[in-house]
Amino acid sequence: MRQKPDELGLCHSDGCGEPAEWSVKLVLRGSAIKASTTLKVCSRHQQKAVAFVLGDDNRKALVNHLVDDNWADHQTATRLVHNGAHIEFEPLPK
C-alpha cells in the first residue's frame, strides 16, 4: 500500500516531494472563526495553498457550510468569506 503525504510528512502539493513545513489555517476576520485545515505545505507552495483554499469553489463551500451549521445567515457568511477570509501559516513541529 502506498503511503500518503501525511504519513511521510510531505507537502500536499501534487508532485512535490519536499517535507511539509507549514500547517494551513483559515481565518475569517470580523468573527471568532479560525479553523485548522488538513493541508500542509512546504515554503515553496504556500501561495498555491492560498489560491486553493481561497479559490471560488472553496469560498462557495465555506459560505454554505457557515449557513448550514447556523454560524451565520447567508448575507453575513458571504461577507465574512469574501471580504474577511485569509490564510495563516503555522510552523509544523520538527
C-alpha positions in Angstrom: 0.0 0.0 0.0 1.3 3.4 -1.0 1.9 5.9 1.9 0.1 9.2 1.8 1.9 12.6 2.1 0.7 13.0 5.8 2.3 9.6 6.7 5.5 10.7 5.1 5.4 14.3 6.4 5.5 15.6 2.8 4.0 18.7 1.2 0.4 18.2 0.0 1.0 20.0 -3.3 0.7 17.5 -6.2 4.0 16.1 -7.2 6.0 17.8 -4.5 8.4 15.6 -2.6 9.6 18.2 -0.1 9.0 18.0 3.6 5.9 19.8 4.8 6.9 22.9 6.9 3.6 24.7 7.4 0.0 23.9 8.6 -2.6 26.0 6.8 -5.2 27.9 8.9 -8.3 29.7 7.6 -9.2 32.9 9.5 -12.4 34.9 9.0 -11.8 38.5 10.1 -14.8 40.0 11.8 -15.6 36.7 13.5 -14.2 34.4 16.1 -13.7 31.7 13.4 -10.1 30.4 13.0 -10.1 26.9 11.5 -7.3 24.4 11.0 -7.2 22.6 7.8 -5.6 19.3 7.0 -3.5 21.0 4.3 0.3 21.0 5.0 2.8 22.5 2.6 6.4 23.4 2.1 7.5 27.0 1.9 7.6 26.9 -1.9 3.9 26.0 -2.1 2.4 28.5 0.4 0.9 30.7 -2.3 -0.5 27.7 -4.1 -2.3 26.7 -0.9 -3.7 30.3 -0.5 -5.1 30.2 -4.1 -6.6 26.7 -3.5 -8.2 27.4 -0.1 -9.5 30.9 -1.1 -10.5 29.8 -4.6 -14.0 30.4 -5.9 -15.2 26.8 -5.3 -13.9 26.7 -1.8 -15.4 30.1 -1.0 -18.8 28.9 -2.1 -18.5 25.8 0.0 -17.4 27.8 3.0 -20.4 30.1 2.7 -22.7 27.1 2.5 -21.0 25.4 5.5 -21.4 28.5 7.7 -25.1 28.8 6.8 -25.8 25.1 7.1 -24.2 24.9 10.5 -26.0 28.0 11.7 -22.9 30.1 12.2 -24.3 32.9 10.1 -27.1 33.9 7.7 -26.2 33.8 4.0 -25.5 37.5 3.7 -23.2 37.6 6.7 -21.4 34.4 5.7 -20.9 35.7 2.2 -19.4 39.0 3.6 -17.1 37.1 6.0 -15.8 34.7 3.4 -15.4 37.1 0.5 -14.2 40.1 2.4 -12.6 38.7 5.6 -11.1 35.3 4.7 -7.3 35.0 4.9 -4.8 32.3 5.5 -2.3 32.0 8.3 0.6 29.5 8.2 1.7 27.8 11.4 5.1 26.1 11.5 4.9 22.4 11.9 6.8 20.8 14.8 10.2 19.4 13.7 
